[in-house]
Structures are given as C-alpha cells and as structure tokens.
C-alpha cells in the first residue's frame, strides 16, 4: 500500500511512532495536501505554497493555498475538505478564518 493512500490518522500514528516532530509532520501533510491539487491548480502557485512550507511557514502556506483555490474557483471534493479540516484541527488553526471557511464550503 502506498504511503499516500494511508489516512491522515494512520500517517499521524506513524509519525508519532518514528518520532517525527509535529512541525515536520505538518510540513509533510501540507505538502501532501497541496500536491493533491497538482493538475487542478497552476504549478507556480503550488510551488509558491511549497516555498512557504520549506521555510517553516506552515499556517501561512495553508492559508495561501486556500486563497489560490478560492481565487481560481477550484472546487474541493469531500476528500479534500476532510483533509483540510483535519489539518486545521491538528494544527489548532481557526477554521472560521475567512480563507479556511470559504475553502471548506466550496464543493465539486
């Protein structure tokens, strides 16, 4: 089974078991989440998001990704919304922030 096919919870347990620090876990999860939009969102936008991740700006990277999704009217399916919701919860970010709230409400 591919690592990417594991649920967020399963990956979280694996990270915990192998001693990955929380900030590194979020980097990996945001990168994984952002990459799921490759082909739906312009590569330069995704690369910009990844540069924030690489510079330890995880919350900002997630907010910018949501802004890009909103600006480009990229619909999110149930899996996308679930992944975003879990990330926001795990990172203890406010899902009522306008970028996150609107992004979570977008549908396919």
Residue frames as qw, qx, qy, qz and C-alpha x, y, z in Angstrom:
[[0.000, 0.890, 0.456, 0.000, 0.00, 0.00, 0.00],
 [0.376, 0.542, -0.018, 0.752, 1.26, 3.45, -0.88],
 [0.278, -0.242, -0.471, 0.801, 2.05, 5.87, 1.94],
 [0.176, -0.032, -0.131, -0.975, -0.20, 8.43, 0.26],
 [0.525, -0.299, -0.635, -0.481, -3.17, 6.07, 0.49],
 [0.380, -0.285, -0.733, 0.487, -2.97, 5.91, 4.27],
 [0.203, -0.866, -0.408, -0.203, -5.46, 8.02, 6.16],
 [0.030, 0.778, -0.268, 0.568, -4.34, 11.15, 7.94],
 [0.717, -0.590, 0.236, -0.288, -4.79, 9.36, 11.26],
 [0.976, 0.000, 0.053, 0.210, -2.64, 6.42, 10.15],
 [0.555, 0.573, -0.170, 0.579, 0.13, 8.74, 8.97],
 [0.296, -0.779, 0.232, -0.501, -0.14, 10.66, 12.27],
 [0.893, -0.407, 0.180, -0.063, 0.39, 7.43, 14.24],
 [0.872, 0.261, -0.018, 0.414, 3.36, 6.52, 12.05],
 [0.221, 0.750, -0.204, 0.589, 4.90, 9.97, 12.55],
 [0.563, -0.696, 0.245, -0.371, 4.43, 9.63, 16.30],
 [0.973, -0.183, 0.118, 0.075, 5.92, 6.13, 16.39],
 [0.786, 0.299, -0.009, 0.542, 9.02, 7.13, 14.45],
 [0.467, -0.557, -0.196, 0.659, 9.47, 10.32, 16.44],
 [0.277, 0.469, 0.323, 0.774, 8.70, 12.92, 13.80],
 [0.075, -0.283, -0.370, 0.882, 8.24, 16.32, 15.41],
 [0.313, 0.680, 0.593, -0.298, 4.82, 17.96, 14.97],
 [0.198, 0.773, -0.154, -0.582, 6.12, 20.77, 12.77],
 [0.034, -0.329, 0.827, 0.455, 7.74, 18.25, 10.41],
 [0.279, 0.356, 0.891, -0.042, 4.51, 16.27, 10.34],
 [0.305, 0.775, 0.328, -0.446, 2.59, 19.37, 9.30],
 [0.071, 0.613, -0.517, -0.592, 5.13, 20.13, 6.58],
 [0.122, -0.049, 0.947, 0.295, 4.62, 16.67, 5.14],
 [0.248, 0.540, 0.781, -0.191, 0.83, 16.83, 5.41],
 [0.243, 0.785, 0.068, -0.565, 0.57, 20.29, 3.85],
 [0.029, 0.467, -0.701, -0.539, 2.90, 19.19, 1.05],
 [0.178, 0.175, 0.960, 0.125, 0.79, 16.07, 0.51],
 [0.257, 0.692, 0.564, -0.369, -2.42, 18.12, 0.56],
 [0.165, 0.736, -0.210, -0.622, -1.03, 20.75, -1.83],
 [0.062, -0.285, 0.841, 0.455, 0.24, 18.11, -4.24],
 [0.333, 0.390, 0.854, -0.090, -3.26, 16.67, -4.45],
 [0.335, 0.811, 0.247, -0.412, -4.19, 19.82, -6.40],
 [0.187, -0.430, 0.619, 0.630, -1.44, 19.37, -9.00],
 [0.116, 0.238, 0.830, 0.491, -3.19, 19.47, -12.36],
 [0.078, -0.784, -0.613, -0.062, -6.07, 21.49, -10.93],
 [0.205, -0.950, -0.013, 0.236, -4.04, 24.47, -9.74],
 [0.523, 0.792, -0.272, 0.159, -1.15, 26.13, -11.59],
 [0.859, -0.023, -0.295, 0.417, 2.27, 24.68, -10.80],
 [0.292, 0.440, -0.256, 0.809, 3.77, 28.08, -9.97],
 [0.514, -0.584, 0.044, -0.627, 1.08, 28.61, -7.33],
 [0.941, -0.301, -0.155, -0.007, 1.76, 25.21, -5.79],
 [0.706, 0.230, -0.275, 0.611, 5.50, 25.88, -5.90],
 [0.053, -0.591, 0.187, -0.783, 4.90, 29.16, -4.05],
 [0.776, -0.508, -0.020, -0.373, 2.92, 27.33, -1.37],
 [0.941, -0.067, -0.208, 0.260, 5.73, 24.78, -1.07],
 [0.421, 0.471, -0.300, 0.714, 8.30, 27.54, -0.58],
 [0.426, -0.608, 0.195, -0.641, 6.36, 28.69, 2.49],
 [0.952, -0.278, -0.077, -0.101, 6.30, 25.12, 3.78],
 [0.810, 0.225, -0.250, 0.480, 10.06, 24.79, 3.24],
 [0.187, 0.472, -0.296, 0.809, 10.58, 27.99, 5.25],
 [0.248, -0.259, -0.801, 0.480, 8.56, 26.73, 8.23],
 [0.286, 0.079, 0.089, -0.951, 5.57, 28.96, 7.48],
 [0.020, 0.209, 0.972, 0.110, 3.04, 26.11, 7.62],
 [0.180, 0.635, 0.613, -0.434, -0.08, 28.08, 8.65],
 [0.191, 0.656, -0.173, -0.709, 0.66, 30.76, 6.05],
 [0.023, 0.191, -0.855, -0.482, 1.24, 28.10, 3.39],
 [0.102, 0.401, 0.909, -0.053, -2.14, 26.55, 4.12],
 [0.172, 0.721, 0.341, -0.578, -3.87, 29.94, 4.08],
 [0.135, 0.550, -0.451, -0.689, -2.25, 30.88, 0.77],
 [0.051, 0.044, 0.948, 0.311, -3.19, 27.52, -0.74],
 [0.157, 0.597, 0.745, -0.252, -6.81, 28.12, 0.25],
 [0.145, 0.715, 0.009, -0.684, -6.65, 31.64, -1.20],
 [0.057, 0.330, -0.723, -0.605, -5.39, 30.23, -4.51],
 [0.091, 0.281, 0.951, 0.095, -8.15, 27.62, -4.56],
 [0.160, 0.711, 0.513, -0.453, -10.75, 30.31, -3.96],
 [0.092, 0.662, -0.235, -0.706, -9.31, 32.79, -6.48],
 [0.135, 0.263, -0.795, -0.530, -9.10, 30.15, -9.20],
 [0.753, 0.013, 0.057, -0.655, -12.53, 28.70, -8.32],
 [0.375, 0.231, -0.898, -0.028, -11.06, 25.23, -7.76],
 [0.785, -0.355, -0.117, -0.494, -13.79, 23.00, -6.38],
 [0.073, -0.398, 0.860, -0.310, -12.95, 20.72, -3.48],
 [0.680, -0.172, -0.641, -0.312, -14.40, 17.24, -3.17],
 [0.756, -0.607, -0.082, -0.231, -15.34, 15.60, 0.13],
 [0.884, -0.097, -0.145, 0.433, -11.88, 14.07, 0.49],
 [0.370, 0.468, -0.100, 0.796, -10.22, 17.49, 0.01],
 [0.371, -0.684, 0.001, -0.628, -12.49, 19.14, 2.57],
 [0.887, -0.444, -0.128, -0.002, -11.93, 16.34, 5.07],
 [0.769, 0.103, -0.156, 0.611, -8.16, 16.58, 4.65],
 [0.121, 0.562, -0.084, 0.814, -8.23, 20.35, 5.12],
 [0.609, -0.647, -0.080, -0.451, -10.50, 20.10, 8.14],
 [0.915, -0.306, -0.152, 0.214, -8.22, 17.54, 9.79],
 [0.586, 0.289, -0.142, 0.743, -5.14, 19.64, 9.07],
 [0.148, -0.656, 0.026, -0.739, -6.74, 22.74, 10.56],
 [0.781, -0.569, -0.093, -0.240, -7.77, 20.79, 13.65],
 [0.895, -0.116, -0.147, 0.404, -4.37, 19.12, 14.11],
 [0.451, 0.328, -0.094, 0.825, -2.57, 22.45, 13.66],
 [0.213, -0.626, -0.549, 0.511, -5.06, 24.12, 16.03],
 [0.068, 0.022, 0.267, 0.961, -5.94, 26.74, 13.41],
 [0.355, 0.390, 0.456, -0.716, -9.26, 28.56, 13.44],
 [0.276, 0.270, 0.820, 0.423, -11.50, 27.04, 10.77],
 [0.146, 0.844, 0.488, -0.168, -13.69, 30.12, 10.96],
 [0.222, -0.496, 0.313, 0.779, -10.92, 32.20, 9.38],
 [0.570, 0.601, 0.055, -0.557, -12.48, 33.55, 6.14],
 [0.332, 0.524, -0.710, -0.333, -9.99, 31.79, 3.84],
 [0.041, -0.097, 0.989, -0.108, -10.44, 28.43, 5.52],
 [0.440, 0.357, 0.612, -0.551, -14.19, 28.79, 5.99],
 [0.576, 0.588, -0.123, -0.554, -14.84, 29.67, 2.35],
 [0.261, 0.440, -0.832, -0.216, -12.43, 27.00, 1.12],
 [0.187, 0.023, 0.947, -0.261, -14.19, 24.35, 3.22],
 [0.506, 0.460, 0.462, -0.565, -17.57, 25.41, 1.84],
 [0.395, 0.505, -0.499, -0.583, -16.56, 25.02, -1.82],
 [0.764, 0.048, 0.624, -0.154, -17.95, 21.89, -3.46],
 [0.307, -0.098, 0.771, 0.550, -17.43, 19.93, -6.64]]
